Amino acid sequence: MSAPDDVAAIRKMAGLSTPMALRVAVTLGLPDRLAEEATAEEVAAERGLSPVPLRLLLNHLATLGIVARADCGYRTTELGAALRRDADNGLANLLHLDLAGGRAELAFVELLHSVTTGESGYARLFGQDFWTDLDQRPHLRASFDKQMTDRFRAQVPRLVAGFDWARFPTIVDVGGGVGTLLAAILAAHPGIRGHLVDLDPTATEAGATFRAHQVADRAQTTVGSFFDPLPAGADAYLLCDILHNWDDEHAHVILDRCVEALPPAGRVLVVEPIGGQLAATEFDLSMLVIFGGRERTVDEFRALAAVHGLAIESLTDLSGARCLLELRLG
Ligand SMILES: C[S@@+](CC[C@H](N)C(=O)[O-])C[C@H]1O[C@@H](n2cnc3c(N)ncnc32)[C@H](O)[C@@H]1O
């Protein structure tokens, strides 16, 4: 028989109430509203909610320390203030159920399907894949771009300092997002010219990032798909957090496009958490359910690259959270 403590610990790990309570609280803007004390009835009347169920939610948030019971209702605690939209830490954007990150994690209800088939749970739950959804819902695209910027905010200096980017006078950033990393590389290395390829409106947004970093004279953007031919002849093709979003079939097409564009001495630079090394197991499951992707191990990357005549030249731990795999032809 299991120890009661073990049973309790596993029940706590397995419970869905707490993650969903936090996400619903953010979606309803409760941490913002309860900066000023209010009763469940008042908040329910303001937001068109049912007062009794709202009280159940607030009571669980009080158990968690996100709100505190006050004389006349509830108010947000210091801990709960981290979930306010103005907290500027990325959490509210990440957890809101109608923004890209929170919506995507709902795909975990399809984990069984993903583990059974290897397919994305997101596509099964929402009827279309993550990127199509973002194309059709601009607010999801905007929140995803913000999420990408937030996740790298602290890491970018280490990603830039951790590798000798100056070896590559021209870099194509394939799926470069809003250009945060490329702008920082260009700012640190006045000898490098960059060319970012991404879908719109993200690629257009990257133009603004380059202007803000005063590197626009050395940075070009192309609105396009990395499943189509890429700008040819650059010294390096950077794939930062791209391949883990795709199954092997799609990852092969992306690498094909890079190799077609690559001159003989060029390099493909893959920046990702490497499976079994830096990748968090929890995050690996997110890649599976959201995209049908995964954090590949070095051996998996070696096998993937070999199909395209690419070999691993070096492996660098850039930031403790991202590795850089340098791939060369031959
Ligand atoms: C996980 S984000 C990484 C963005 C950026 N490389 C970074 O590290 O911040 C993946 C990027 O791939 C882009 N993407 C998805 N499908 C694409 C496609 N078919 N062609 C070009 N870019 C695409 C997305 O718009 C997004 O910016």
The ligand as an SDF file (V2000), in Angstrom:
LIG
                    3D

 27 29  0  0  0  0  0  0  0  0999 V2000
    8.7950   29.7330  -31.9270 C   0  0  0  0  0  0  0  0  0  0  0  0
    8.7560   31.1160  -32.9850 S   0  0  0  0  0  0  0  0  0  0  0  0
   10.4750   31.5690  -33.0050 C   0  0  0  0  0  0  0  0  0  0  0  0
   10.6990   32.9480  -33.5210 C   0  0  0  0  0  0  0  0  0  0  0  0
   12.1640   33.4040  -33.4880 C   0  0  0  0  0  0  0  0  0  0  0  0
   13.0330   32.5530  -34.2680 N   0  0  0  0  0  0  0  0  0  0  0  0
   12.6400   33.4560  -32.0620 C   0  0  0  0  0  0  0  0  0  0  0  0
   13.4210   32.6030  -31.6790 O   0  0  0  0  0  0  0  0  0  0  0  0
   12.1740   34.3500  -31.3380 O   0  0  0  0  0  0  0  0  0  0  0  0
    8.5040   30.3760  -34.5540 C   0  0  0  0  0  0  0  0  0  0  0  0
    8.4200   31.3590  -35.6860 C   0  0  0  0  0  0  0  0  0  0  0  0
    8.1920   30.6120  -36.8980 O   0  0  0  0  0  0  0  0  0  0  0  0
    7.3700   31.3960  -37.7160 C   0  0  0  0  0  0  0  0  0  0  0  0
    6.7350   30.5590  -38.7290 N   0  0  0  0  0  0  0  0  0  0  0  0
    5.7890   29.6000  -38.5800 C   0  0  0  0  0  0  0  0  0  0  0  0
    5.4790   29.0500  -39.7620 N   0  0  0  0  0  0  0  0  0  0  0  0
    6.2390   29.6910  -40.6900 C   0  0  0  0  0  0  0  0  0  0  0  0
    6.3980   29.5590  -42.0890 C   0  0  0  0  0  0  0  0  0  0  0  0
    5.6900   28.6570  -42.7820 N   0  0  0  0  0  0  0  0  0  0  0  0
    7.2860   30.3650  -42.7070 N   0  0  0  0  0  0  0  0  0  0  0  0
    8.0110   31.2910  -42.0230 C   0  0  0  0  0  0  0  0  0  0  0  0
    7.9130   31.4580  -40.6830 N   0  0  0  0  0  0  0  0  0  0  0  0
    7.0320   30.6620  -40.0200 C   0  0  0  0  0  0  0  0  0  0  0  0
    6.3840   32.0000  -36.7600 C   0  0  0  0  0  0  0  0  0  0  0  0
    5.7060   33.1000  -37.3190 O   0  0  0  0  0  0  0  0  0  0  0  0
    7.2790   32.3420  -35.5840 C   0  0  0  0  0  0  0  0  0  0  0  0
    7.7640   33.6600  -35.6730 O   0  0  0  0  0  0  0  0  0  0  0  0
  1  2  1  0
  2  3  1  0
  2 10  1  0
  3  4  1  0
  4  5  1  0
  5  6  1  0
  5  7  1  0
  7  8  2  0
  7  9  1  0
 10 11  1  0
 11 12  1  0
 11 26  1  0
 12 13  1  0
 13 14  1  0
 13 24  1  0
 14 15  1  0
 14 23  1  0
 15 16  2  0
 16 17  1  0
 17 18  1  0
 17 23  2  0
 18 19  1  0
 18 20  2  0
 20 21  1  0
 21 22  2  0
 22 23  1  0
 24 25  1  0
 24 26  1  0
 26 27  1  0
M  CHG  2   2   1   9  -1
M  END
$$$$
